Amino acid sequence: MCSTAACALERTRGALRLWRRARAGGPRSLPSASNSDFTVALGDASEAARSVREAFREAGLVVRSASDEAVFATSARFGVWGSPVFHWLLVLLIAVIGAGQLTRAEGLMGVPVGSARLDTRESYGVVSEGPLHKRFTMLTVAVPSLELTHVVDGIDRGPTPYVELYDGPQPVASGYVFPNHPLRYKSLVVHSNAVGLAVTLTAPDGATTDVLLDFDEDACVARSASVLEVAGPDGTTKMELSVPLETSRGRCVTAMPREPRVEWTASGPSGRSSGVVAPGERFEPLPGFEVGVGSVRYYARLSVADDWSVYPMYLIFALAAIALAIALFAPYREAAALLEVRPGAAVVYVRARHVRRDPSFARRVQGCVERFSGIAPTTVKRRSEGDD
């Protein structure tokens, strides 16, 4: 970033010099026999200034000042700012990206179909926060439906959740979320990460919880991503759930079975136990503690990012593209001519400058001067890169 800023500062100083020179209507020093790019001898001294003016216009320049002794012409003056503005925008982009990383939060949120989650730290399975991140948005993330096949422009986007965002009771954004098509609202961006199964369990006291199961195609099963813990009088019992998947033509089908069965395994102070239950049935992971199995449904794993820097980055990219286009396609150019009138003739010393030091520009100016003078140049001398 420091080197980019130093480069931008250097280019800004150069642009200021060119801007002042263009506004003043002439270079610091006119060309002469020692520092001109080429020299043309004209037989008609009275027409020399007019010929040079027309030649500069033919080369795509605007005559800023003209007299019988000197002619100065430039391209559009805003061209001097293309390169420095582009480099300053790069500096700003780096700063915005850095600030965004410090203040952003991103994580994976599992939302069963038909349910909703509040955008808080507790709703994420995996979450990362920048050191300067203050708080979550407190928006409600809901998934009312999920399509296993979602065709857009003739392309199947695969399992696609329909996501809704609420600010309190007020809906603020909604839409299908699939690869390269996130849902956005202010600083919040919601991507689709994966789908799986969700099993609703009911505890003896009536409390319910959704256990999220991820597809394991190799084992042809959907298994819980984390271990559940049930506190008992003798200690903690750990419980794992899984749902066997169906196969078709020898391949595992990563979708909800037509008749899902929940396999459970519990291990704790009372020993190890296991079993298979269907939705609507109950089981005891430890003696005297009955757990009811509610529904088995899909869940959407969403990648949710709270990052204010996304929109500023888009704006900077757009402005940088404009600045780069100006630097490449409308660079600053200038040409200066000194007319030395001699008895019966005039000698014209011409110096052409391209901000990117493109040698073809000097050749173009030379060709235009030759055509309008009708006389071939008597001498041709190129400047070194250090010449101004």
C-alpha positions in Angstrom: 0.0 0.0 0.0 2.8 2.4 0.8 4.5 1.9 -2.5 1.2 2.4 -4.3 0.6 5.6 -2.4 4.1 6.8 -3.2 3.5 6.0 -6.9 0.2 7.8 -6.8 1.8 10.9 -5.1 4.5 11.0 -7.8 2.0 10.8 -10.6 -0.1 13.5 -8.9 2.8 15.9 -8.8 3.5 15.2 -12.5 -0.2 15.7 -13.4 -0.2 19.0 -11.5 2.7 20.3 -13.5 1.1 19.3 -16.8 -2.2 20.8 -15.7 -0.7 24.1 -14.8 1.3 24.1 -18.0 -1.8 23.4 -20.1 -3.8 26.2 -18.3 -1.0 28.6 -18.7 -1.1 28.1 -22.4 2.4 27.0 -23.0 5.4 24.9 -21.9 8.0 26.2 -19.5 10.4 26.5 -22.5 9.7 26.5 -26.2 11.5 24.0 -28.4 14.7 24.9 -30.0 17.3 23.4 -32.3 18.8 21.5 -29.4 15.7 20.0 -27.8 13.1 19.7 -30.6 11.8 16.4 -31.9 12.1 17.5 -35.5 12.6 20.6 -37.5 10.7 21.7 -40.7 11.9 24.4 -43.1 9.0 26.3 -44.7 9.4 28.4 -47.8 6.4 30.7 -47.1 7.0 32.3 -43.7 3.6 34.1 -43.8 1.8 30.7 -43.8 4.0 29.0 -41.3 1.9 29.6 -38.2 -1.3 28.7 -39.9 0.2 25.5 -41.2 1.4 24.5 -37.8 -2.0 25.2 -36.2 -3.8 23.1 -38.8 -1.2 20.3 -38.4 -1.7 20.2 -34.6 -5.5 20.1 -35.0 -5.0 17.3 -37.5 -3.1 15.4 -34.8 -6.1 15.6 -32.5 -5.0 18.5 -30.4 -6.6 21.7 -29.4 -4.6 24.9 -29.9 -4.3 26.7 -26.6 -2.2 29.6 -27.7 -0.8 30.8 -31.1 1.1 33.7 -32.5 3.5 34.3 -35.4 6.4 33.1 -33.2 4.9 30.1 -31.3 2.1 27.6 -31.2 1.0 25.4 -28.3 -1.6 22.7 -28.4 -2.8 20.0 -26.1 -5.4 17.2 -25.9 -8.2 17.4 -23.3 -6.7 18.5 -20.1 -8.6 16.0 -17.9 -6.4 13.3 -19.4 -3.6 14.2 -17.0 -5.7 12.9 -14.1 -6.4 9.4 -15.4 -3.3 7.7 -14.1 -3.0 9.5 -10.7 -6.7 9.0 -9.9 -6.5 5.3 -10.8 -3.5 4.9 -8.4 -5.2 6.8 -5.6 -8.3 4.6 -6.1 -6.1 1.6 -5.7 -4.8 3.0 -2.4 -8.4 3.6 -1.3 -9.4 0.1 -2.4 -6.7 -1.4 -0.3 -7.7 0.7 2.7 -11.4 -0.2 2.3 -10.6 -3.9 2.0 -8.4 -3.7 5.2 -11.1 -1.8 7.1 -13.7 -4.2 5.9 -11.7 -7.2 7.2 -11.4 -5.6 10.6 -15.1 -4.9 11.0 -16.8 -7.7 9.1 -18.4 -10.9 10.5 -19.1 -14.1 8.5 -20.4 -17.5 9.5 -22.5 -20.5 8.6 -26.1 -20.5 9.8 -28.3 -23.6 9.5 -32.0 -22.7 9.1 -34.6 -25.6 8.8 -37.2 -25.1 6.1 -40.2 -23.3 7.6 -38.1 -21.8 10.4 -36.1 -18.7 11.1 -33.0 -17.6 12.9 -32.0 -14.3 14.4 -28.7 -12.8 13.2 -26.9 -13.2 16.5 -23.7 -14.9 17.4 -25.6 -17.8 19.0 -27.4 -18.6 15.7 -24.1 -19.6 13.9 -22.4 -22.9 14.0 -19.2 -21.4 12.7 -18.6 -17.7 12.9 -15.6 -15.4 12.5 -15.5 -11.7 13.5 -13.0 -9.0 12.8 -11.4 -7.4 15.8 -13.4 -4.2 15.3 -16.8 -5.9 14.7 -19.3 -4.4 17.1 -22.6 -6.2 16.8 -24.7 -8.4 14.6 -27.6 -6.9 12.6 -30.4 -8.6 14.6 -32.2 -9.2 11.4 -34.4 -12.4 11.1 -33.3 -14.9 8.5 -36.1 -17.1 7.4 -36.3 -20.0 4.9 -40.0 -20.6 4.1 -39.3 -23.1 1.3 -36.5 -25.0 -0.6 -36.5 -26.3 -4.2 -34.4 -29.3 -4.9 -34.2 -28.3 -8.6 -34.3 -24.6 -9.5 -33.9 -23.9 -13.2 -32.8 -20.4 -14.2 -32.0 -19.5 -17.9 -32.2 -23.2 -18.7 -29.6 -24.2 -16.1 -30.4 -26.3 -13.0 -29.0 -24.4 -10.0 -29.5 -27.4 -7.7 -31.1 -27.3 -4.3 -32.1 -23.7 -3.8 -33.6 -22.1 -0.7 -35.9 -19.2 -0.7 -34.7 -16.7 1.9 -36.5 -13.9 3.6 -35.0 -11.1 5.7 -37.1 -9.3 8.4 -36.3 -6.2 10.4 -38.6 -7.0 13.3 -42.0 -7.9 11.7 -41.2 -5.9 8.5 -39.9 -7.9 5.5 -37.0 -6.1 3.9 -35.6 -8.5 1.3 -36.4 -11.9 -0.2 -35.4 -14.1 -3.0 -33.9 -17.4 -4.2 -30.3 -17.9 -3.2 -28.0 -20.0 -5.4 -24.4 -19.9 -6.5 -23.4 -16.4 -7.8 -26.9 -15.1 -6.8 -26.8 -14.0 -3.1 -29.5 -12.1 -1.3 -28.3 -8.6 -0.2 -29.7 -6.1 2.2 -27.5 -3.2 3.2 -24.3 -4.7 4.7 -25.7 -8.2 4.9 -25.0 -10.7 2.2 -26.6 -14.2 2.3 -25.1 -17.0 0.1 -26.3 -20.6 -0.2 -23.7 -23.0 1.1 -25.3 -26.5 1.2 -28.5 -28.3 2.3 -29.1 -31.1 4.7 -31.7 -32.7 7.0 -33.1 -31.3 10.2 -34.6 -33.5 12.9 -36.9 -31.9 15.5 -36.5 -33.3 19.0 -38.9 -32.7 21.9 -37.6 -33.0 25.5 -39.8 -34.2 28.4 -40.4 -30.7 29.5 -41.8 -29.8 26.0 -38.7 -27.8 24.8 -37.9 -28.5 21.2 -34.6 -28.3 19.3 -33.6 -28.9 15.7 -30.7 -31.2 15.1 -28.9 -30.5 11.8 -27.6 -33.5 9.8 -25.2 -33.1 6.9 -25.1 -35.5 3.9 -22.2 -38.0 3.9 -22.3 -39.5 0.4 -19.5 -42.0 1.0 -21.3 -43.5 4.0 -24.7 -42.8 2.4 -26.1 -41.3 5.5 -27.0 -37.9 6.9 -25.3 -37.5 10.3 -25.4 -34.8 12.9 -22.5 -32.4 12.6 -22.1 -32.0 16.4 -22.7 -34.2 19.4 -25.7 -33.6 21.6 -25.3 -33.6 25.3 -28.0 -34.6 27.8 -27.4 -33.8 31.5 -28.5 -36.6 33.9 -28.1 -37.2 37.6 -25.1 -39.4 37.1 -23.3 -37.2 34.5 -23.6 -36.2 30.8 -24.8 -38.5 28.1 -23.6 -37.8 24.6 -26.0 -38.5 21.7 -25.6 -38.7 18.0 -28.2 -38.9 15.3 -28.2 -40.1 11.7 -30.6 -40.8 8.9 -29.8 -43.6 6.4 -30.2 -42.4 2.8 -31.5 -44.3 -0.2 -29.6 -45.6 -3.2 -30.4 -45.6 -6.9 -28.6 -47.8 -9.4 -25.8 -48.3 -6.9 -25.4 -44.6 -6.1 -26.3 -42.7 -3.0 -29.1 -40.2 -3.3 -28.3 -37.2 -1.2 -32.0 -36.3 -0.5 -34.6 -37.0 2.1 -35.7 -40.7 2.1 -39.3 -41.4 1.3 -39.8 -42.9 4.7 -37.0 -41.4 6.9 -35.8 -43.3 9.9 -33.7 -41.8 12.6 -30.9 -43.8 14.1 -29.7 -42.7 17.5 -26.7 -43.7 19.6 -26.2 -42.6 23.2 -23.2 -43.2 25.5 -22.8 -42.0 29.0 -22.6 -43.1 32.7 -25.5 -45.6 32.1 -23.7 -47.3 29.3 -24.2 -47.3 25.5 -27.6 -47.7 23.8 -28.9 -47.2 20.3 -32.0 -47.6 18.3 -34.1 -46.6 15.3 -37.2 -44.5 15.5 -39.6 -42.9 13.0 -41.1 -39.4 13.1 -43.8 -39.3 15.8 -42.1 -41.9 18.0 -40.1 -41.6 21.2 -36.9 -43.0 22.6 -34.9 -43.0 25.8 -31.2 -42.0 25.5 -30.9 -42.5 29.2 -33.3 -44.1 31.7 -36.3 -42.0 32.5 -35.6 -39.3 29.9 -37.9 -39.7 26.9 -37.2 -37.7 23.7 -39.8 -37.4 21.0 -38.9 -37.2 17.3 -41.0 -34.6 15.5 -40.5 -34.0 11.8 -37.6 -34.7 9.5 -37.2 -31.9 6.9 -34.6 -30.1 4.9 -32.4 -27.3 6.2 -30.4 -24.7 4.4 -26.9 -24.0 5.4 -26.4 -20.3 4.7 -23.2 -18.4 4.5 -24.0 -15.0 6.0 -21.6 -12.1 5.9 -22.0 -8.7 7.4 -19.6 -6.5 5.5 -20.2 -2.8 4.8 -17.2 -2.6 2.5 -18.8 -4.6 -0.4 -20.7 -1.6 -2.0 -17.8 0.9 -1.6 -15.5 -1.7 -3.3 -17.9 -1.9 -6.2 -18.0 1.9 -6.5 -14.2 2.1 -6.3 -13.9 -0.6 -9.0 -16.2 1.4 -11.3 -14.4 4.6 -10.7 -11.0 2.9 -11.2 -12.2 1.4 -14.5 -13.2 4.9 -15.7 -9.9 6.4 -14.6 -8.0 3.6 -16.3 -10.0 4.0 -19.5 -9.0 7.7 -19.5 -5.4 6.9 -18.8 -5.3 4.4 -21.7 -7.6 5.9 -24.3 -7.5 9.6 -23.5 -4.0 10.3 -22.3 -2.7 13.8 -22.1 -0.6 14.9 -25.1 0.9 18.2 -26.1 2.9 19.8 -28.9 4.8 23.1 -29.0 6.3 24.8 -32.0 8.7 27.7 -32.2 8.8 29.6 -35.5 12.0 31.2 -36.5 11.5 33.6 -39.4 14.4 34.0 -41.7 14.6 36.0 -45.0 12.2 34.3 -47.4 11.7 31.3 -45.2 10.8 30.0 -41.8 12.2 27.2 -39.6 9.8 25.4 -37.3 11.1 23.6 -34.2 8.5 21.1 -32.9 8.4 19.2 -29.7 5.7 16.6 -28.9 5.0 15.1 -25.6 2.9 12.0 -24.7 2.2 11.5 -21.0 3.0 7.7 -21.4 6.0 8.5 -23.5 4.5 6.9 -26.6 6.9 7.5 -29.5 4.2 7.0 -32.1 2.6 10.3 -31.0 5.7 12.3 -32.0 5.7 10.5 -35.3 2.0 11.3 -35.8 2.6 15.0 -35.2 5.6 15.0 -37.5 3.5 13.4 -40.3 0.8 16.0 -39.9 3.3 18.9 -40.0 4.9 17.4 -43.1 1.5 17.1 -44.9 0.5 20.7 -44.1 3.9 22.1 -44.9 4.4 20.2 -48.1 8.1 19.9 -47.3 9.9 17.0 -45.8 11.6 17.6 -42.4 15.2 18.7 -42.7 16.3 17.0 -39.4 14.8 14.5 -37.1 16.0 14.2 -33.5 14.3 12.2 -30.7 14.5 13.2 -27.1 15.6 10.9 -24.4 13.1 9.7 -21.8 14.4 12.1 -19.2 13.6 15.1 -21.4 10.5 17.1 -20.4 
